Amino acid sequence: MHVTLYPEAQLYALVAARQAPYRAFLPEEEGGEPQASFSYALADARAKAQGSVSQHEIRLVQPGSWATLWRYALLPGEEALTVEAVHLKDARTGSTVPLLAVGTGFAAGEDYPCSGRVLLFEVRRQREATGAEWGAEVVYAREFKGPVTQVATLEGHLLLATGNRLETCTLSSTPVVREVAADGDAGRVDDGAVTYSAQRSAFYEGPMLVTSLTVVKSFVLIGDVQHSVQFVRYKEEGRQLTLLSKDFGKASVRAAQFFIAGSSLHIVAADASGTLRAYTYTPNDPTSWKGQKLSLWGALHVGDGIGSITRLRMAQADASDTTVRQAALYGTDVGGLGVVAPLAIGHHVAQLSELKALQKELEVGAPHAAGLNPAAFRRRYARIPVGLEGAKQYGAPLAFAKQGLVDGELLMAFVHLPRAVQHRLAARAGLDRERVLSALSTIAKTSQLL
């Protein structure tokens, strides 16, 4: 369901669900509304009548053997919504503490308010007779009035999303001092054990429900269930989360991520209809309303739902290429993989206008399966309404000539065409075959993810 790498132990932490025998829900707090109490009791009675429940667990898994080394069962009815390895700064000592953060949610019907918890686990090696084993212990837990849908690390703070709210928490440790008796005299011993607490420090109110959360340095990218993406910056001075820019369109964002080309930071977001959109923050562009509006410079329909996007470093074009590039690797609901990668323009790669000219010729001059036009499919996003999980963009759809995204799958089809067809299509695009092949070779090389 959800998985992350815990680098300090080289283990995978994942969320798993299995059918388990019924366990009674925890007693409800007094003072609640009658309809909410009835909904809570009804959910418990339904689970009891079934005799089994879907039990969510946090597991540590060994790569290679895939053996489960440790597991932690959540409360009855509680579901894990996210798991991440975080590195938090201890406010007391200033040291960085690696922890495993888990966000959960608890829903007992539409009449019961959805709540959640954040759990912090300390992963440590345990010495046993069978050898060294890894385990974990809960070092901090806190309840919230909304589901904890996302967690991340922001400048050494714990960043979490509860419903539509974004907030940071500052971690602080307290030494555990034990009272002991030595030679008849009472004494105090500090054996190095600590307890952790987290203090809320910064807040930001999102539009509806945070579905995606990504951090690069002090910049935060928020994906919303209905209001597309928002670009937020964190300032340590005053501990403030401030909105820099946002997309004013409407889209149900399932996943969003940054991708980097040198000193340029760009954004890619996937909506529920399977469409990728690329944005950038351009405060000097007069059409961006002094930076308040994210500039849309590319849209491409994938066709399958995209549930996750991660960022990976790209290979260099050659020894003289020192530009740092990071691509966005996405996974689809049907098991496919795709990459949104910045082009290495200036390093033996044709200019974007030349690639778009070649792409246009391939759309009409190359054979396609069943005669289907790839251009019509990629631009299908413009005809999907919000009611069918599409998006609503204010203004006319982005014209082809202004698109900043090119279809790499279509471009790479050039190398499989007969030589005569390659010469003809390249000439129509104002290029020659050798230049096109050199450009495609460099694109394929730099698109390798490290």
BELFENTA-V790462 format. One record per residue. N is the residue number from 0. RES is the residue in one small letter. PHI is phi as a letter, one per 30 degrees, with the letter a starting at -180 (NA if undefined). Layout:
n->N res->RES phi->PHI
n->N res->RES phi->PHI
This chain:
n->0 res->m phi->NA
n->1 res->h phi->b
n->2 res->v phi->b
n->3 res->t phi->b
n->4 res->l phi->c
n->5 res->y phi->c
n->6 res->p phi->d
n->7 res->e phi->d
n->8 res->a phi->c
n->9 res->q phi->h
n->10 res->l phi->b
n->11 res->y phi->c
n->12 res->a phi->c
n->13 res->l phi->b
n->14 res->v phi->c
n->15 res->a phi->b
n->16 res->a phi->b
n->17 res->r phi->b
n->18 res->q phi->d
n->19 res->a phi->b
n->20 res->p phi->e
n->21 res->y phi->e
n->22 res->r phi->b
n->23 res->a phi->d
n->24 res->f phi->d
n->25 res->l phi->d
n->26 res->p phi->e
n->27 res->e phi->d
n->28 res->e phi->d
n->29 res->e phi->d
n->30 res->g phi->j
n->31 res->g phi->d
n->32 res->e phi->d
n->33 res->p phi->e
n->34 res->q phi->d
n->35 res->a phi->d
n->36 res->s phi->d
n->37 res->f phi->d
n->38 res->s phi->d
n->39 res->y phi->d
n->40 res->a phi->d
n->41 res->l phi->d
n->42 res->a phi->d
n->43 res->d phi->d
n->44 res->a phi->d
n->45 res->r phi->d
n->46 res->a phi->d
n->47 res->k phi->d
n->48 res->a phi->d
n->49 res->q phi->d
n->50 res->g phi->i
n->51 res->s phi->b
n->52 res->v phi->b
n->53 res->s phi->d
n->54 res->q phi->c
n->55 res->h phi->d
n->56 res->e phi->b
n->57 res->i phi->c
n->58 res->r phi->b
n->59 res->l phi->c
n->60 res->v phi->b
n->61 res->q phi->d
n->62 res->p phi->d
n->63 res->g phi->j
n->64 res->s phi->d
n->65 res->w phi->h
n->66 res->a phi->d
n->67 res->t phi->d
n->68 res->l phi->d
n->69 res->w phi->a
n->70 res->r phi->b
n->71 res->y phi->b
n->72 res->a phi->d
n->73 res->l phi->d
n->74 res->l phi->d
n->75 res->p phi->e
n->76 res->g phi->i
n->77 res->e phi->d
n->78 res->e phi->b
n->79 res->a phi->d
n->80 res->l phi->c
n->81 res->t phi->a
n->82 res->v phi->b
n->83 res->e phi->b
n->84 res->a phi->d
n->85 res->v phi->b
n->86 res->h phi->b
n->87 res->l phi->c
n->88 res->k phi->c
n->89 res->d phi->d
n->90 res->a phi->d
n->91 res->r phi->d
n->92 res->t phi->c
n->93 res->g phi->i
n->94 res->s phi->d
n->95 res->t phi->c
n->96 res->v phi->c
n->97 res->p phi->d
n->98 res->l phi->b
n->99 res->l phi->c
n->100 res->a phi->c
n->101 res->v phi->b
n->102 res->g phi->c
n->103 res->t phi->b
n->104 res->g phi->b
n->105 res->f phi->b
n->106 res->a phi->b
n->107 res->a phi->b
n->108 res->g phi->j
n->109 res->e phi->d
n->110 res->d phi->c
n->111 res->y phi->c
n->112 res->p phi->d
n->113 res->c phi->d
n->114 res->s phi->c
n->115 res->g phi->a
n->116 res->r phi->b
n->117 res->v phi->c
n->118 res->l phi->c
n->119 res->l phi->c
n->120 res->f phi->c
n->121 res->e phi->c
n->122 res->v phi->d
n->123 res->r phi->b
n->124 res->r phi->d
n->125 res->q phi->c
n->126 res->r phi->c
n->127 res->e phi->b
n->128 res->a phi->d
n->129 res->t phi->d
n->130 res->g phi->k
n->131 res->a phi->d
n->132 res->e phi->b
n->133 res->w phi->c
n->134 res->g phi->b
n->135 res->a phi->b
n->136 res->e phi->b
n->137 res->v phi->d
n->138 res->v phi->c
n->139 res->y phi->a
n->140 res->a phi->b
n->141 res->r phi->b
n->142 res->e phi->c
n->143 res->f phi->b
n->144 res->k phi->d
n->145 res->g phi->b
n->146 res->p phi->d
n->147 res->v phi->d
n->148 res->t phi->d
n->149 res->q phi->b
n->150 res->v phi->b
n->151 res->a phi->a
n->152 res->t phi->c
n->153 res->l phi->b
n->154 res->e phi->h
n->155 res->g phi->i
n->156 res->h phi->c
n->157 res->l phi->d
n->158 res->l phi->c
n->159 res->l phi->b
n->160 res->a phi->c
n->161 res->t phi->c
n->162 res->g phi->i
n->163 res->n phi->c
n->164 res->r phi->c
n->165 res->l phi->c
n->166 res->e phi->a
n->167 res->t phi->c
n->168 res->c phi->b
n->169 res->t phi->c
n->170 res->l phi->d
n->171 res->s phi->b
n->172 res->s phi->c
n->173 res->t phi->b
n->174 res->p phi->d
n->175 res->v phi->c
n->176 res->v phi->c
n->177 res->r phi->c
n->178 res->e phi->d
n->179 res->v phi->b
n->180 res->a phi->c
n->181 res->a phi->b
n->182 res->d phi->h
n->183 res->g phi->i
n->184 res->d phi->c
n->185 res->a phi->d
n->186 res->g phi->b
n->187 res->r phi->b
n->188 res->v phi->b
n->189 res->d phi->c
n->190 res->d phi->c
n->191 res->g phi->j
n->192 res->a phi->d
n->193 res->v phi->b
n->194 res->t phi->c
n->195 res->y phi->c
n->196 res->s phi->b
n->197 res->a phi->b
n->198 res->q phi->c
n->199 res->r phi->d
n->200 res->s phi->b
n->201 res->a phi->b
n->202 res->f phi->b
n->203 res->y phi->b
n->204 res->e phi->c
n->205 res->g phi->d
n->206 res->p phi->d
n->207 res->m phi->b
n->208 res->l phi->b
n->209 res->v phi->d
n->210 res->t phi->c
n->211 res->s phi->b
n->212 res->l phi->b
n->213 res->t phi->b
n->214 res->v phi->b
n->215 res->v phi->b
n->216 res->k phi->h
n->217 res->s phi->c
n->218 res->f phi->c
n->219 res->v phi->b
n->220 res->l phi->c
n->221 res->i phi->c
n->222 res->g phi->c
n->223 res->d phi->c
n->224 res->v phi->d
n->225 res->q phi->b
n->226 res->h phi->c
n->227 res->s phi->h
n->228 res->v phi->b
n->229 res->q phi->b
n->230 res->f phi->c
n->231 res->v phi->b
n->232 res->r phi->b
n->233 res->y phi->c
n->234 res->k phi->c
n->235 res->e phi->d
n->236 res->e phi->d
n->237 res->g phi->i
n->238 res->r phi->h
n->239 res->q phi->b
n->240 res->l phi->c
n->241 res->t phi->b
n->242 res->l phi->d
n->243 res->l phi->c
n->244 res->s phi->a
n->245 res->k phi->a
n->246 res->d phi->c
n->247 res->f phi->d
n->248 res->g phi->d
n->249 res->k phi->c
n->250 res->a phi->a
n->251 res->s phi->d
n->252 res->v phi->d
n->253 res->r phi->c
n->254 res->a phi->a
n->255 res->a phi->b
n->256 res->q phi->a
n->257 res->f phi->d
n->258 res->f phi->b
n->259 res->i phi->b
n->260 res->a phi->b
n->261 res->g phi->i
n->262 res->s phi->c
n->263 res->s phi->c
n->264 res->l phi->c
n->265 res->h phi->b
n->266 res->i phi->b
n->267 res->v phi->b
n->268 res->a phi->b
n->269 res->a phi->c
n->270 res->d phi->c
n->271 res->a phi->d
n->272 res->s phi->d
n->273 res->g phi->i
n->274 res->t phi->c
n->275 res->l phi->c
n->276 res->r phi->b
n->277 res->a phi->c
n->278 res->y phi->b
n->279 res->t phi->b
n->280 res->y phi->c
n->281 res->t phi->b
n->282 res->p phi->d
n->283 res->n phi->d
n->284 res->d phi->d
n->285 res->p phi->d
n->286 res->t phi->d
n->287 res->s phi->c
n->288 res->w phi->h
n->289 res->k phi->h
n->290 res->g phi->i
n->291 res->q phi->d
n->292 res->k phi->c
n->293 res->l phi->d
n->294 res->s phi->d
n->295 res->l phi->d
n->296 res->w phi->b
n->297 res->g phi->a
n->298 res->a phi->b
n->299 res->l phi->a
n->300 res->h phi->d
n->301 res->v phi->c
n->302 res->g phi->j
n->303 res->d phi->c
n->304 res->g phi->d
n->305 res->i phi->c
n->306 res->g phi->c
n->307 res->s phi->a
n->308 res->i phi->b
n->309 res->t phi->b
n->310 res->r phi->c
n->311 res->l phi->b
n->312 res->r phi->d
n->313 res->m phi->c
n->314 res->a phi->d
n->315 res->q phi->d
n->316 res->a phi->d
n->317 res->d phi->a
n->318 res->a phi->d
n->319 res->s phi->d
n->320 res->d phi->d
n->321 res->t phi->c
n->322 res->t phi->d
n->323 res->v phi->d
n->324 res->r phi->b
n->325 res->q phi->b
n->326 res->a phi->c
n->327 res->a phi->c
n->328 res->l phi->c
n->329 res->y phi->c
n->330 res->g phi->c
n->331 res->t phi->c
n->332 res->d phi->d
n->333 res->v phi->c
n->334 res->g phi->j
n->335 res->g phi->d
n->336 res->l phi->b
n->337 res->g phi->a
n->338 res->v phi->b
n->339 res->v phi->c
n->340 res->a phi->b
n->341 res->p phi->d
n->342 res->l phi->d
n->343 res->a phi->d
n->344 res->i phi->d
n->345 res->g phi->j
n->346 res->h phi->c
n->347 res->h phi->i
n->348 res->v phi->c
n->349 res->a phi->e
n->350 res->q phi->d
n->351 res->l phi->e
n->352 res->s phi->d
n->353 res->e phi->d
n->354 res->l phi->d
n->355 res->k phi->d
n->356 res->a phi->d
n->357 res->l phi->d
n->358 res->q phi->d
n->359 res->k phi->d
n->360 res->e phi->d
n->361 res->l phi->d
n->362 res->e phi->d
n->363 res->v phi->c
n->364 res->g phi->c
n->365 res->a phi->c
n->366 res->p phi->d
n->367 res->h phi->b
n->368 res->a phi->e
n->369 res->a phi->h
n->370 res->g phi->i
n->371 res->l phi->d
n->372 res->n phi->d
n->373 res->p phi->d
n->374 res->a phi->d
n->375 res->a phi->d
n->376 res->f phi->d
n->377 res->r phi->d
n->378 res->r phi->c
n->379 res->r phi->d
n->380 res->y phi->e
n->381 res->a phi->d
n->382 res->r phi->c
n->383 res->i phi->c
n->384 res->p phi->d
n->385 res->v phi->d
n->386 res->g phi->d
n->387 res->l phi->c
n->388 res->e phi->i
n->389 res->g phi->d
n->390 res->a phi->b
n->391 res->k phi->c
n->392 res->q phi->c
n->393 res->y phi->d
n->394 res->g phi->j
n->395 res->a phi->d
n->396 res->p phi->e
n->397 res->l phi->d
n->398 res->a phi->d
n->399 res->f phi->e
n->400 res->a phi->d
n->401 res->k phi->c
n->402 res->q phi->d
n->403 res->g phi->c
n->404 res->l phi->c
n->405 res->v phi->c
n->406 res->d phi->d
n->407 res->g phi->d
n->408 res->e phi->d
n->409 res->l phi->d
n->410 res->l phi->d
n->411 res->m phi->d
n->412 res->a phi->d
n->413 res->f phi->d
n->414 res->v phi->d
n->415 res->h phi->c
n->416 res->l phi->d
n->417 res->p phi->e
n->418 res->r phi->e
n->419 res->a phi->d
n->420 res->v phi->d
n->421 res->q phi->e
n->422 res->h phi->d
n->423 res->r phi->d
n->424 res->l phi->d
n->425 res->a phi->d
n->426 res->a phi->d
n->427 res->r phi->d
n->428 res->a phi->d
n->429 res->g phi->i
n->430 res->l phi->b
n->431 res->d phi->c
n->432 res->r phi->e
n->433 res->e phi->d
n->434 res->r phi->d
n->435 res->v phi->d
n->436 res->l phi->d
n->437 res->s phi->d
n->438 res->a phi->d
n->439 res->l phi->d
n->440 res->s phi->d
n->441 res->t phi->d
n->442 res->i phi->d
n->443 res->a phi->d
n->444 res->k phi->d
n->445 res->t phi->d
n->446 res->s phi->d
n->447 res->q phi->d
n->448 res->l phi->c
n->449 res->l phi->c
